[in-house]
């Protein structure tokens, strides 16, 4: 079992837009997440994939029509949610009092909260980068941005449902927990140094 590989373009963009500590931590933890999570889950559980039903009775359609229909369906489902998410995050950023992240406890809470929120989110490719930049602009610690950069693209709720359906819920929970621990650890590491 493997997680999604880190996107090389997203990693290059991270090095261009963020501090070298943030970018290097993202690169290192992305590699650890990809290799460690799969190995850990395979060691903990005897994996026997379940058969997923495939609809064989679909009428073949031209590739362009299928592609355009898929793009439209994804846009209808994701664009409104992205807009709502941006508005909610802006409201939260305005609601938080200034200096809330100044203490070590505030930074730790921010890192844990961001990791918890980022894991179930299904975000488009590269969307973790503007979210991390928004966090930094709102005064969040660099560790919270790192938690978003690691947890956001690594796994999401739809992929966890797919993992659970093809294996079981223990495996999906283990994957989510491993990514959570790695993203919090990376965030704390960046905040300490």
C-alpha positions in Angstrom: 0.0 0.0 0.0 1.3 3.4 -1.0 0.2 7.0 -0.4 0.3 9.5 -3.1 3.8 10.5 -4.1 4.8 14.0 -3.5 4.2 16.2 -6.5 7.6 17.5 -7.8 6.1 20.7 -9.1 4.5 21.4 -5.7 7.8 20.7 -3.9 9.7 23.2 -6.3 7.0 25.8 -5.7 7.3 25.2 -1.9 11.1 26.0 -2.2 10.3 29.1 -4.2 7.6 30.5 -1.8 8.6 29.4 1.7 11.5 29.6 4.0 14.1 26.9 3.4 13.3 25.3 6.8 9.6 24.9 5.8 10.5 23.6 2.3 13.2 21.2 3.5 10.9 19.8 6.2 8.1 19.3 3.7 10.4 17.4 1.4 11.9 15.2 4.1 8.5 14.4 5.7 6.8 13.8 2.4 9.4 11.1 1.7 9.0 9.6 5.2 5.2 9.6 4.9 5.3 7.8 1.5 7.7 5.1 2.6 7.0 4.8 6.3 3.2 4.7 6.3 3.0 1.9 3.7 5.6 -0.2 5.5 4.1 0.4 8.9 0.6 -0.5 7.8 1.8 -3.6 6.0 3.7 -4.7 9.2 0.7 -4.1 11.5 -2.0 -5.6 9.3 -2.2 -8.6 7.1 -3.6 -6.9 4.0 -6.0 -8.8 1.8 -7.6 -6.4 -0.7 -11.4 -6.6 -1.0 -12.8 -6.9 -4.5 -14.4 -3.6 -5.5 -17.3 -3.9 -8.0 -16.7 -2.5 -11.4 -19.6 -1.5 -13.6 -19.1 -3.5 -16.9 -22.4 -2.4 -18.5 -21.5 1.2 -19.2 -22.0 2.4 -22.7 -18.6 3.5 -24.1 -18.5 7.3 -24.8 -15.9 9.4 -26.6 -12.9 10.2 -24.4 -13.4 14.0 -24.8 -17.0 13.8 -23.7 -16.1 11.7 -20.7 -13.3 14.0 -19.8 -15.4 17.2 -20.1 -18.2 15.6 -18.1 -15.8 14.6 -15.4 -14.2 18.1 -15.3 -17.6 19.7 -15.0 -18.7 17.3 -12.2 -15.5 18.0 -10.2 -15.8 21.7 -10.7 -19.5 21.7 -9.5 -18.5 19.8 -6.4 -15.3 21.5 -5.5 -15.4 25.2 -6.5 -18.3 26.1 -4.1 -16.6 24.2 -1.3 -13.3 26.0 -1.9 -15.0 29.4 -1.9 -16.8 28.6 1.3 -13.6 27.3 2.8 -11.7 30.4 1.9 -14.5 32.6 3.4 -14.6 30.6 6.6 -10.8 30.6 7.0 -10.8 34.4 6.5 -13.5 34.8 9.1 -11.6 32.7 11.5 -8.4 34.6 10.9 -10.2 37.9 11.6 -11.9 36.5 14.7 -8.6 35.2 16.3 -7.1 37.8 18.7 -3.7 39.2 17.7 -0.8 37.4 19.4 -2.8 34.2 20.0 0.1 32.1 18.5 2.8 33.9 20.4 3.1 31.3 23.2 4.4 27.8 22.8 1.1 26.4 23.8 -0.7 28.5 21.2 1.7 27.3 18.5 1.2 23.7 19.5 -2.6 24.0 19.5 -2.4 25.7 16.0 -0.2 22.9 14.6 -2.5 20.1 16.0 -5.6 21.9 14.8 -4.3 22.5 11.3 -3.2 18.8 11.0 -6.6 17.6 12.2 -8.4 19.8 9.8 -6.1 19.1 6.8 -6.3 15.4 7.0 -10.0 14.9 6.0 -10.0 17.8 3.4 -10.0 16.9 -0.2 -8.2 19.7 -1.9 -7.1 20.2 -5.5 -3.5 19.9 -6.4 -1.4 22.8 -5.2 -4.2 24.1 -2.9 -2.2 23.3 0.2 0.3 26.0 -0.8 -2.1 29.0 -0.8 -3.7 27.7 2.4 -0.3 27.5 4.1 0.5 31.0 2.9 -2.9 32.3 4.3 -2.0 30.7 7.6 1.3 32.5 7.7 -0.3 35.8 6.7 -2.9 35.4 9.5 0.0 35.1 12.0 0.0 31.3 12.4 3.3 29.8 13.2 5.5 28.2 10.5 4.8 24.8 12.0 1.1 25.1 11.3 1.9 25.9 7.6 4.2 22.8 7.6 1.4 20.7 9.0 -0.9 21.9 6.2 1.8 21.3 3.5 2.3 17.7 4.7 -1.2 16.5 5.8 -3.2 18.3 3.1 -1.8 16.5 0.0 -1.0 13.2 1.7 -4.4 11.9 2.4 -8.1 13.0 2.5 -11.5 11.6 3.5 -12.4 10.2 0.1 -9.0 8.4 -0.1 -9.5 7.1 3.4 -12.9 5.8 2.4 -11.3 4.1 -0.6 -8.6 2.5 1.6 -11.3 1.3 4.1 -13.4 -0.1 1.3 -10.6 -2.0 -0.3 -9.0 -3.2 3.0 -10.7 -2.2 6.3 -11.2 0.7 8.7 -8.3 -0.2 10.9 -5.9 0.3 8.0 -7.6 3.6 7.0 -7.4 4.8 10.6 -3.8 3.8 10.8 -2.9 5.7 7.7 -4.7 8.8 8.9 -3.1 8.6 12.3 0.4 8.1 10.9 0.0 11.2 8.6 -1.4 13.2 11.6 1.6 12.2 13.8 4.1 13.0 11.0 2.6 16.4 10.2 2.4 17.4 13.9 6.0 16.2 14.4 7.2 18.2 11.4 5.3 21.3 12.5 6.8 21.1 16.0 10.2 20.5 14.6 10.0 23.7 12.4 8.6 25.7 15.4 11.4 24.6 17.7 14.2 25.6 15.3 
